[in-house]
Amino acid sequence: MATKWNLDPTHSEITFKVKHMMISNIKGNFTNFTAEIDADDDTFKNAKTTATIQVSSISTHNADRDAHLKSAEFFNAEANPTITFESDALNDSITGNLTVNGITKPVTLDVDFGGINVDPWGNTKAGFSFEGKINRKDFGLNWNAALEAGGVMVSEDVKIAGELQFVKQA
């Protein structure tokens, strides 16, 4: 029987980074997300993973930019309020279906399993780090502006990463 592991949101983060004006990176994160893993054992091999991110929780520490990212020119948060990820295999990498802006594409992310430990309150926790890269245009996030000196305002490649901690359910 599979064991369920639920995300510990206070010890987890999902971040992204995108090249801005071809010269520097803008970093951001999502502050409201959930995830769970159904695993046959504590190795997590071939575990089923699901995650849901609330688009409205995007934060780049700039209110105007965040509002633009939530608009129809990018994520269209009103029509597509969530980003989802589903996978049936968790190993040294995870491949699954990522849905952004109503568009679903397969994505592979590198995963580092940090191990399992018991916290001071008796909760069994498991830690994972992940990172990867997606092309935002694959998900209909096409807005851009040409720069006078050449190049574009926002790169197509978006680096994504996360530090996730899960709690084993009894």
C-alpha positions as CSV (number, residue, x, y, z in Angstrom):
1,M,0.0,0.0,0.0
2,A,1.3,3.4,-0.9
3,T,2.3,5.9,1.7
4,K,1.1,9.5,1.3
5,W,3.5,12.4,1.9
6,N,2.1,16.0,2.1
7,L,4.1,19.1,1.5
8,D,5.3,21.1,4.5
9,P,4.7,24.6,3.1
10,T,6.6,26.4,5.8
11,H,9.8,24.5,4.8
12,S,9.3,24.6,1.0
13,E,9.8,27.1,-1.9
14,I,9.4,27.2,-5.6
15,T,11.5,29.8,-7.4
16,F,12.1,31.0,-11.0
17,K,14.7,33.1,-12.8
18,V,14.5,34.7,-16.2
19,K,17.0,36.9,-18.1
20,H,15.8,40.5,-18.3
21,M,17.1,42.9,-21.1
22,M,19.7,40.3,-22.0
23,I,21.9,41.6,-19.1
24,S,20.7,40.3,-15.8
25,N,18.3,37.9,-14.1
26,I,15.0,38.7,-12.4
27,K,14.1,36.2,-9.7
28,G,10.7,35.4,-8.4
29,N,8.7,32.8,-6.4
30,F,5.3,31.4,-5.8
31,T,4.1,31.7,-2.2
32,N,1.0,29.5,-2.3
33,F,1.3,25.9,-3.5
34,T,0.6,22.3,-2.5
35,A,2.1,19.0,-3.4
36,E,1.8,15.4,-2.4
37,I,3.7,12.2,-3.1
38,D,2.3,8.6,-3.1
39,A,5.2,6.3,-2.6
40,D,5.5,2.5,-2.2
41,D,8.5,2.8,0.1
42,D,11.0,5.3,1.5
43,T,13.2,5.2,-1.6
44,F,10.5,7.1,-3.5
45,K,11.3,5.2,-6.7
46,N,8.5,5.5,-9.2
47,A,6.4,7.5,-6.8
48,K,3.3,9.4,-8.0
49,T,3.7,13.2,-7.5
50,T,1.2,16.0,-7.9
51,A,1.6,19.7,-7.3
52,T,-0.6,22.8,-7.7
53,I,0.6,26.4,-7.7
54,Q,-1.7,29.4,-7.3
55,V,-0.7,31.8,-10.1
56,S,-2.0,34.7,-8.0
57,S,0.8,34.0,-5.5
58,I,3.6,35.0,-7.9
59,S,6.0,37.4,-6.4
60,T,9.0,39.2,-8.0
61,H,9.0,41.9,-5.3
62,N,7.6,44.5,-7.7
63,A,3.8,45.0,-7.6
64,D,3.5,46.4,-11.1
65,R,5.5,43.5,-12.6
66,D,3.5,41.0,-10.6
67,A,0.3,42.5,-11.9
68,H,1.6,42.3,-15.5
69,L,2.6,38.6,-15.0
70,K,-0.9,37.8,-13.7
71,S,-2.5,39.5,-16.7
72,A,-3.7,38.0,-20.0
73,E,-0.3,39.0,-21.6
74,F,1.4,36.3,-19.4
75,F,-0.2,33.8,-17.1
76,N,-3.8,35.0,-17.5
77,A,-4.5,34.2,-13.8
78,E,-8.2,34.9,-14.0
79,A,-8.8,32.3,-16.7
80,N,-6.0,29.9,-15.6
81,P,-5.7,30.3,-11.8
82,T,-3.4,27.3,-11.2
83,I,-0.2,25.7,-12.6
84,T,-0.2,21.9,-12.1
85,F,2.4,19.2,-12.4
86,E,1.7,15.4,-12.4
87,S,4.2,12.6,-12.6
88,D,4.2,8.8,-12.2
89,A,8.0,8.4,-11.8
90,L,10.3,10.0,-9.3
91,N,14.0,9.0,-9.6
92,D,17.1,11.1,-10.1
93,S,14.9,13.1,-12.4
94,I,11.2,13.6,-12.6
95,T,9.3,13.7,-15.9
96,G,5.7,14.8,-15.8
97,N,3.0,16.9,-17.3
98,L,3.2,20.6,-16.6
99,T,0.2,22.7,-17.2
100,V,0.7,26.5,-17.4
101,N,-1.7,29.0,-18.9
102,G,-4.0,26.1,-19.9
103,I,-1.3,24.4,-22.0
104,T,0.1,21.0,-20.9
105,K,3.6,19.8,-22.0
106,P,5.9,17.1,-20.7
107,V,8.8,18.5,-18.6
108,T,11.8,16.8,-17.1
109,L,13.5,18.2,-13.9
110,D,16.6,17.1,-12.1
111,V,15.9,15.9,-8.6
112,D,18.1,15.5,-5.6
113,F,16.7,13.4,-2.7
114,G,18.0,14.9,0.5
115,G,16.9,12.0,2.7
116,I,14.5,11.3,5.5
117,N,14.7,12.5,9.1
118,V,12.4,12.8,12.1
119,D,11.8,16.3,13.5
120,P,11.7,17.1,17.3
121,W,7.9,16.6,17.3
122,G,8.1,13.1,15.9
123,N,7.1,13.9,12.3
124,T,8.9,12.0,9.6
125,K,10.1,14.3,6.9
126,A,11.6,13.9,3.4
127,G,13.5,16.5,1.5
128,F,13.9,17.1,-2.2
129,S,15.6,19.7,-4.4
130,F,14.7,20.2,-8.0
131,E,15.8,22.3,-10.9
132,G,15.2,22.6,-14.6
133,K,14.5,24.9,-17.5
134,I,11.4,25.5,-19.6
135,N,10.7,27.6,-22.6
136,R,7.9,30.0,-21.6
137,K,6.6,30.2,-25.2
138,D,5.8,26.5,-25.1
139,F,3.1,27.6,-22.6
140,G,1.7,30.6,-24.6
141,L,3.7,33.1,-22.5
142,N,4.7,35.1,-25.6
143,W,4.8,38.8,-24.5
144,N,8.0,40.5,-25.2
145,A,9.5,43.8,-26.3
146,A,12.4,44.5,-28.7
147,L,15.3,46.5,-27.3
148,E,16.7,49.5,-29.1
149,A,20.3,48.1,-28.9
150,G,19.1,44.6,-30.0
151,G,17.7,41.6,-28.2
152,V,14.5,41.4,-26.2
153,M,13.2,42.4,-22.9
154,V,12.5,38.9,-21.5
155,S,14.3,35.6,-22.5
156,E,12.3,32.6,-23.6
157,D,14.1,30.3,-21.1
158,V,12.9,30.2,-17.6
159,K,15.0,28.4,-14.9
160,I,12.8,26.8,-12.2
161,A,13.9,25.4,-8.9
162,G,12.5,24.2,-5.6
163,E,13.3,23.1,-2.1
164,L,10.5,20.8,-0.9
165,Q,10.0,19.1,2.4
166,F,7.2,16.5,2.8
167,V,5.6,15.1,6.0
168,K,4.8,11.3,6.0
169,Q,1.1,10.7,6.8
170,A,0.1,8.1,9.3
